[in-house]
Amino acid sequence: MTMHSESFRSISKITKWLVILSIATIIIALINTGAFFALNYQTRDAQLQSIDLVFLIIAALILVIEIVALIVTLYWFYRANKNIHAFGAKEVSSPIMAVVWWFIPILDLWKPHSIAQQIWKASNPQIILSNGIEWKNSPRSNVIILWWVLFLLSIFIGIPGEFITPPESEQLSYNNTYAEQSMPIYLGLLNILSTIPAIVSTFFFIRIIRRISAWQEIKSGKSI
C-alpha cells in the first residue's frame, strides 16, 4: 500500500545536495589535518611564511561549507518531517520544531536524534500509518544512534583544542623547544581524534538521508 498527499514534496534533490556537501566536509577535514602536520614538519621560518595563508584559506572553506551544510541539513529535516505528517504520522514533532531543537542548549544533545528516529520510522514504507502512531512500534535505527553518538563525540573531543594555546612568551621564544613542538603535536592529536569520529559519523549520516529519501519516494507512491 502506498500513500500520496498533495502536501508531500520529494526530498531527493535536497538529499543529493546534502550528500555532496557531506562529502565536501570529509575532504576538507582531511585536508585540514594533513596541512597541520605538513606545516608542523617545516622549519620555523617556513611556518611563519606559509601558515597564515594556508590556514586562512582552509578556515574560509571550512566555514563556508559548514554554514551551507547546516542550512541544507536543517531544511532537509524540515521537509522530511513535513512529509511524514503528509503520510499521516501522529505524535511526532512539528516541522518547525524539527529545526528549532538544534538550537536549544542541553536539549540539542538528544532531540535531533529523536527527530531523526521519528522520520526514519514513519518514512518506512513497511509501516502502514492507519492510526498514525504505528511508527512507535518500529525498532530504533542503530545507524542513527551511531551517527549521533559519533557526531557528539567528535564535538566533545575537539572542544579542548579550541582553548589550548601556548602562552605568548612561549610562542615568541625560539629556544623553547617544548612550546614549539610538543604543543602543536598535542593539538594535532586532538584534531585527529575529533576528525575520525566526525568522518565516520558523516558516512552514517549519508546512509541515513539516502535511505529515508528513497523510503519517502516509495511511501508517497512516486517510486515503486
N, C-alpha and C positions, 0 to 999 in steps of 0.2 A: 504494500500500500504506500503510495506517495502522496504528498500534500503540496499544494501550491497556494500562495496567497499573494494578493496584489501588493502587499507591503514588503514582500520578500525581494531582496536585492542581492545579486550574486557578489560574493567577495573574492572571486577567482582572480580578478585583475589586481586588486589591492594585495592579495596574498602573494602574487608573483613579484610585485614590487618590494614587499616586505622580505621576501626570501633573498632578493638581490641585495637589499640594504643589510640584511643579517650577514650575508657572506662578506660584504664590504667591511663590516665591523671586525670580522675574524681576520681578514687580510691586514687591515690597518693595525690591529693589535699585535700581530706577528711582526710587522714592520717596526712598530714602536719598540718592541722588546729587542729585536735584532739591532736596531740603531743604538739602543742604550749600551749594549755590550760591545758593539763595534767602536763606539766613541771611548768606551772605558779602556780599550787596549791601545788607544792612540797616546801620543805624548801629551803632556800638559799644554804646551803651546798650540798643538793641533786642535786640542779640545776647545781652547779659547776662541779659535778662529772659526770653527765649524759648528759647535754645539748650538749656538743661538739660532742660526738659520735652519738647521736640520730639525730641531725640536719645535721651532716656531711653525714650520710647515706641517709637521706631523700633528702638533697640537691643534692647528687650524682644521686639518682634515678630520681629526677625531671629533672635534666639537661640532662641525657641520653635519657629519654623518650621524652622530648620536642624536642631535636635535631632530633631524629629518626622520630618523628611525623611530624616535619616541613619538613624534606626531603621527606617523603612519601606524605604529603599533596601537596607539590609543584609538585611532579611527577604526582600525581592524576590530578591536574589542567592541567598540560601539556598534558597528554594523553586524558583527557576528551575533552579538547579544540581541540586537533588534530582530534578527532573523529567527532566533529560537522563540521569540514572542509571536512571530508570524506563524510559526509551526503550532502554536497553542500551548507552549510551556507556561506553567504557572508556578508561583512561589520561587521565582528567580529574580535576580537583581534587575533593576531598570537599566536601559542602555546608558543613561546619563551617569548613574552610579557606577556602572562598569568602568567608567573613566575616572570619576571623582575619587574612588577608593585608592587609586595610585598615589594620590597627593595628601592623604590623611596620615599624619605620623602615627606610628605604632600599628594602626590597622592596616597600613600598606605592607606590613610584613607577611600577612596571610590572605587578605581579602582578594588581591588579584589572582592568587592561586585558586581561591574558592570560585571566583567568577569563571576562570578557565575550565574548572571541573564542571560547572553548570553548563557551559557552552558545549563542552565535549559530550556530556551525557545526553543533553537534549537534541544535539545535532545527529546523533547516531541513528541512521535510518532503520535500524532494527528495533528501536524504541518507539512504539506507537503511542502517541500522546492523545489518548481518548479523553482522559480526565484532566490532562495537563500536568500531572505530578508523577507519572510513571517513571520519569527520568531519575527520581530519587532512589529507585530500587537498583539502578545500574551501578556496577562497581566503579570506584575511583580509578583514574588513569595513573599508572605508575610512571609513565613517561612525563606527565605533567608534574608529578611530585619530584622527580629527578631534576627536571628543568628548573623548578622554583628553588629547590634546596641548593643546587649548584650556583644559581644566579645570586642568591643571598650570600653564599659562601665567598664568591668572588668579590662581592662588595665589602664584606667584613674583613677579609684578608687585606684588601687594598687600602682600607682606611688608615692604618698606621703610617703607611708610606707618604700620605698627604701631609703629615705633621712632623715627620722626621727630616730635619735638615741640619747640616753641620753648623756649628757656631761660626759667626763671621770671622773671628780670629783664626779659626782653623781653615776656613775656605781660602784665606789670603796667605796662609803660610805654606811656602813651597817645601819646607823642611819637615812638615808634619805628614809623614807617610801614611799613618793610620787614617787621618781625616781625608786624604786624597784617594785612598784605595779601598779601605775596609768599608767605609760608609756607602760609596756607590755600589759595591758588590752586594751589600746588605739590602739596599733598596732594589737592586736588580733581582735578588731572590724573591723579595716580596712581589715584585712585578710579575715574575714567572708564576709564583704560587697563586696569584689572583687571576692571571690570564688563562691558565689551563682550565679551571672550572668554568670560566666565562665562555671559553670557546666550546667546551662540551655542552654547556647549557644552551648555547645558541643553536647547536646542531639538533638538540632535542626540541627547541622552540620551532625550528623549521619543520621538523617532522609533525609537530602538533598542528600548526596552522595549515599545512598542506592537507592533513587528514581531515580536519574539520571542514575546510573549504570543499573538499571532494564529497564529504558526507552531506553537507548542506545542499549541494547541487542535486544529489540523488534524492534527498528528502523533499526537495521542492518540486520534483517531477521534471526538472530540466535535464537531468542526466540519468540514464538507466544503466 
